[in-house]
């Protein structure tokens, strides 16, 4: 049987209340007393009963994270970051998979698991703003991802337009003049693909380059096969670019494969930039240049917002928070030659 608060108190020669104050990190404990108690905790190997602590507060100690695709490395890496961030607040994370389907996103957002979770972090794809109106229950909801909403909930998302402009600016700065965009969508104007396409257009205009719609490839999905198919479609219709900006890294990797199979060299003939900075792109035969969202910051901010609302922070107004991003230049981009 493990050590108890009473055991720690006896060894440290203090009250059980003092030990509890140290364990809960209350600020009014003196540094000397905190060190004294901590030595006793370490010696006895005491571990707090987190379940009991949450239950005393009427909580389950569980935050749900709902993402559209667990097989996508970006969401897998984000989930890992959320799990780490939640652990720092003594919370466990329940993963939910929506497959990017509106009915599943509605089900999750409307409290499908409200009896087992304290709060929800949701990355929606098809969810509409009206789906969030009249949401029942009091479990905090924090949105992540670049889909834009006019809704009274915290939303953690990088600036997609600015990030896309950074990618295109990098390619234009290398002397590339026919820069394609892979991954456009004809509908859902608030989706990230639309925003990244807008950034592509804006930066081409700023660079004095034409934004030829023949260099835009629409896709049904955002995987490796979609990127390869989009790249082949551009080449088949004679719209050969000298650079490609793909909606995400998976599409960029698929596009690079297609280019190689068509006898084109990356980056000499066609430079390629992706988006998400997934680990796979760092280890491809030609390491992928990419826009890298700060996934650690996204996770930390989302968890902190949930925890703050659970603590009852009435002054905390719903806010759109924009974490940072960087462009990571690797082997798939190089100056134009000839």
C-alpha positions in Angstrom: 0.0 0.0 0.0 1.4 3.4 -0.9 2.2 6.3 1.5 -0.6 8.6 2.5 -0.8 12.3 3.3 -0.8 11.4 7.0 2.5 9.4 6.5 4.1 12.4 4.8 2.9 14.7 7.5 4.3 12.6 10.3 7.7 12.2 8.6 7.9 16.0 7.9 6.5 16.9 11.3 3.8 19.1 9.9 0.0 18.9 9.6 -1.9 17.0 6.9 -3.3 20.4 5.7 0.3 21.7 5.2 1.1 18.6 3.1 -2.1 19.1 1.1 -1.2 22.7 0.5 2.2 21.7 -0.9 0.8 18.9 -3.1 -1.8 21.3 -4.5 0.9 23.9 -5.1 -0.8 26.6 -3.0 1.3 29.8 -3.0 1.2 30.7 0.7 3.5 27.9 1.8 7.0 29.1 2.7 9.9 27.9 0.6 11.5 26.2 3.6 8.3 24.4 4.5 7.7 23.4 0.9 11.2 21.9 0.7 10.8 20.0 4.0 7.5 18.4 2.9 8.9 17.7 -0.6 11.8 15.7 1.0 9.3 13.6 2.9 7.3 13.1 -0.3 10.4 11.9 -2.2 11.5 9.7 0.7 8.2 7.9 1.0 7.5 7.9 -2.7 4.1 9.5 -2.1 1.8 9.9 -5.2 -1.4 11.9 -4.9 -4.7 10.2 -5.7 -5.7 12.3 -8.7 -9.0 10.5 -9.2 -10.1 11.4 -5.7 -8.9 14.9 -6.1 -11.0 15.4 -9.2 -14.0 13.7 -7.7 -13.9 16.1 -4.7 -14.3 18.9 -7.2 -17.1 17.2 -9.0 -14.8 16.4 -12.0 -13.8 13.2 -13.8 -10.2 14.4 -14.6 -10.7 13.7 -18.3 -10.5 16.1 -21.2 -11.6 14.8 -24.6 -9.7 15.6 -27.8 -11.7 15.0 -31.0 -9.8 15.0 -34.3 -10.8 14.1 -37.9 -8.1 11.6 -38.7 -5.9 9.8 -36.3 -4.0 8.2 -39.2 -2.8 11.7 -40.3 0.6 12.3 -38.7 -0.2 15.9 -37.9 -3.2 14.9 -35.7 -1.2 12.1 -34.1 1.6 14.6 -33.2 -0.9 17.1 -32.0 -2.6 14.5 -29.8 0.7 13.6 -28.2 1.3 17.3 -27.4 -2.2 17.6 -25.9 -1.7 14.5 -23.8 1.6 16.0 -22.5 0.0 19.4 -21.8 -3.0 17.9 -20.0 -0.7 15.7 -17.8 0.9 18.8 -16.5 -2.5 19.8 -15.1 -3.2 16.3 -13.8 -5.7 15.5 -16.6 -6.1 12.4 -18.7 -7.0 12.8 -22.4 -9.8 10.7 -24.1 -9.2 10.6 -27.9 -12.2 10.7 -30.2 -12.2 10.2 -34.0 -14.8 12.1 -36.1 -13.6 11.1 -39.5 -14.3 14.7 -40.5 -18.0 13.9 -40.7 -20.4 16.7 -39.7 -22.8 14.3 -37.9 -20.0 13.0 -35.7 -18.6 16.4 -35.0 -22.1 17.6 -34.0 -22.5 14.6 -31.8 -19.2 15.2 -30.0 -19.7 19.0 -29.7 -23.2 18.6 -28.3 -22.0 16.6 -25.3 -22.2 13.0 -26.5 -19.6 12.1 -23.8 -20.5 14.8 -21.3 -21.0 12.3 -18.5 -17.4 11.2 -18.7 -15.4 14.3 -19.6 -14.8 17.7 -18.0 -14.0 19.6 -21.2 -13.6 19.1 -25.0 -10.9 20.2 -27.5 -12.3 19.8 -31.0 -10.7 20.0 -34.4 -13.6 20.3 -36.8 -13.7 20.0 -40.6 -17.4 20.0 -41.6 -19.0 21.5 -38.5 -21.0 24.7 -39.1 -21.4 27.6 -36.7 -25.1 26.9 -36.3 -24.2 23.5 -35.0 -22.6 25.1 -32.0 -25.6 27.3 -31.0 -27.6 26.2 -28.0 -24.9 23.7 -27.0 -26.1 21.9 -23.8 -24.2 21.4 -20.6 -21.3 23.3 -19.1 -18.3 21.4 -20.2 -15.9 23.9 -21.8 -15.3 23.7 -25.5 -12.1 24.9 -27.2 -11.8 24.7 -31.0 -8.4 24.1 -32.7 -7.6 24.1 -36.3 -7.9 26.7 -39.0 -11.6 26.4 -39.9 -13.1 29.8 -39.1 -16.2 30.2 -36.9 -18.3 33.1 -35.6 -19.1 31.4 -32.4 -18.6 32.2 -28.6 -15.9 29.7 -28.0 -12.1 29.9 -27.6 -10.4 29.1 -30.9 -6.7 28.2 -31.2 -5.5 28.5 -34.8 -2.5 29.9 -36.7 -3.0 32.6 -39.4 -3.5 30.4 -42.5 -3.4 33.3 -45.0 -0.2 34.7 -43.5 1.4 31.2 -43.3 0.6 30.4 -46.9 2.0 33.8 -48.0 5.2 32.9 -46.1 5.5 29.6 -48.1 4.9 31.3 -51.5 7.3 34.2 -50.6 10.0 31.6 -50.0 9.4 30.0 -53.4 9.2 33.4 -55.2 12.4 34.5 -53.4 14.2 31.5 -55.0 13.2 32.8 -58.4 10.3 30.4 -59.0 7.7 31.9 -61.2 5.1 29.2 -61.9 4.0 28.3 -58.5 1.2 25.7 -58.3 -1.2 25.2 -55.4 -2.4 21.6 -54.6 -5.4 20.9 -52.4 -8.0 23.5 -53.3 -11.7 22.9 -52.4 -14.6 24.2 -54.4 -16.9 24.5 -51.4 -16.7 25.3 -47.7 -15.1 28.8 -48.1 -14.1 29.0 -44.4 -12.0 25.8 -44.6 -8.2 26.0 -44.3 -7.7 25.1 -48.0 -9.6 28.2 -49.0 -7.5 30.4 -46.7 -4.2 28.9 -47.9 -5.3 29.4 -51.5 -6.1 33.0 -50.7 -2.6 33.4 -49.2 -1.2 31.8 -52.4 -3.0 34.4 -54.5 -2.1 37.4 -52.3 1.6 36.6 -52.2 1.8 36.0 -55.9 0.2 39.4 -56.5 2.6 41.0 -54.0 5.6 39.4 -55.9 4.3 40.6 -59.2 3.6 37.0 -60.4 0.4 35.9 -62.1 -1.9 33.5 -60.2 -2.8 31.2 -63.0 -5.9 29.1 -62.1 -4.5 26.4 -64.4 -1.9 25.9 -61.7 -4.5 25.2 -59.0 -5.5 21.6 -58.4 -8.6 20.7 -56.5 -8.7 17.5 -54.5 -11.3 15.4 -52.6 -8.9 14.5 -49.8 -5.6 15.5 -48.3 -3.5 12.4 -48.4 -0.4 11.2 -50.3 -2.5 9.7 -53.1 -4.4 13.0 -53.5 -1.1 14.9 -53.8 0.2 12.4 -56.4 -3.0 12.5 -58.4 -3.2 16.3 -58.3 0.4 16.6 -59.4 -0.2 14.2 -62.3 -3.3 16.0 -63.3 -1.4 19.3 -63.6 1.3 17.7 -65.7 -1.2 15.8 -67.9 -2.8 19.1 -68.9 0.5 20.7 -69.7 0.5 23.1 -66.7 4.0 22.3 -65.6 5.0 24.4 -62.6 8.5 25.2 -61.4 7.3 25.1 -57.8 4.5 23.6 -55.8 2.9 24.7 -52.5 0.8 21.8 -51.2 -2.1 22.1 -48.7 -0.2 19.7 -46.3 2.9 17.6 -46.0 1.2 14.4 -47.0 0.1 15.9 -50.3 3.6 17.4 -50.8 5.1 13.9 -50.4 2.7 12.4 -52.9 3.5 15.2 -55.3 7.2 14.6 -55.0 6.7 11.0 -55.8 4.7 11.8 -58.9 7.3 14.3 -60.1 10.1 11.7 -59.7 8.1 9.1 -61.6 7.6 11.7 -64.4 11.3 12.2 -64.7 11.4 15.6 -63.0 13.9 16.4 -60.3 13.1 17.9 -56.9 14.2 20.6 -56.2 16.1 21.4 -59.4 13.1 21.2 -61.8 10.3 21.7 -59.3 10.7 23.0 -55.7 8.1 21.8 -53.2 6.7 23.2 -50.0 4.3 21.4 -47.6 2.4 22.4 -44.5 2.4 20.9 -41.0 6.0 19.7 -40.4 5.2 16.1 -39.8 8.1 13.8 -38.9 7.8 11.8 -42.1 8.7 14.9 -44.2 12.0 15.3 -42.3 13.1 11.7 -43.3 11.9 11.6 -46.9 14.6 11.0 -49.5 14.4 14.7 -50.3 13.7 16.3 -47.0 10.6 18.4 -47.2 10.5 22.2 -46.8 7.4 23.0 -44.8 5.4 25.5 -42.8 5.7 24.4 -39.2 2.8 25.3 -36.9 3.8 25.5 -33.2 2.0 22.3 -32.2 3.3 22.4 -28.7 1.8 25.9 -28.2 -1.5 24.9 -29.8 -1.8 22.0 -27.4 -0.7 24.0 -24.4 -3.0 26.9 -25.1 -6.0 24.7 -25.7 -5.5 22.7 -22.5 -4.9 25.9 -20.5 -8.1 27.4 -21.8 -10.1 24.3 -20.8 -8.5 24.2 -17.3 -9.1 28.0 -16.8 -12.7 27.7 -17.6 -13.1 24.6 -15.4 -11.6 26.7 -12.6 -14.3 29.3 -13.2 -12.6 32.3 -14.7 -15.5 34.6 -15.4 -13.3 37.4 -16.7 -12.0 35.1 -19.5 -13.8 36.1 -22.7 -13.9 33.7 -25.7 -10.9 34.5 -27.7 -9.3 33.6 -31.0 -5.7 32.9 -30.2 -3.1 32.7 -32.9 0.0 30.6 -32.1 3.2 31.0 -34.1 4.6 29.2 -37.1 7.9 29.0 -38.9 9.0 28.1 -42.4 11.5 25.3 -42.2 13.7 25.2 -45.3 15.0 21.8 -46.2 16.2 20.0 -49.4 13.0 20.2 -51.5 13.4 23.9 -52.3 16.4 25.5 -54.1 17.0 28.6 -56.3 15.9 28.4 -59.8 18.7 27.6 -62.3 18.7 28.4 -66.0 
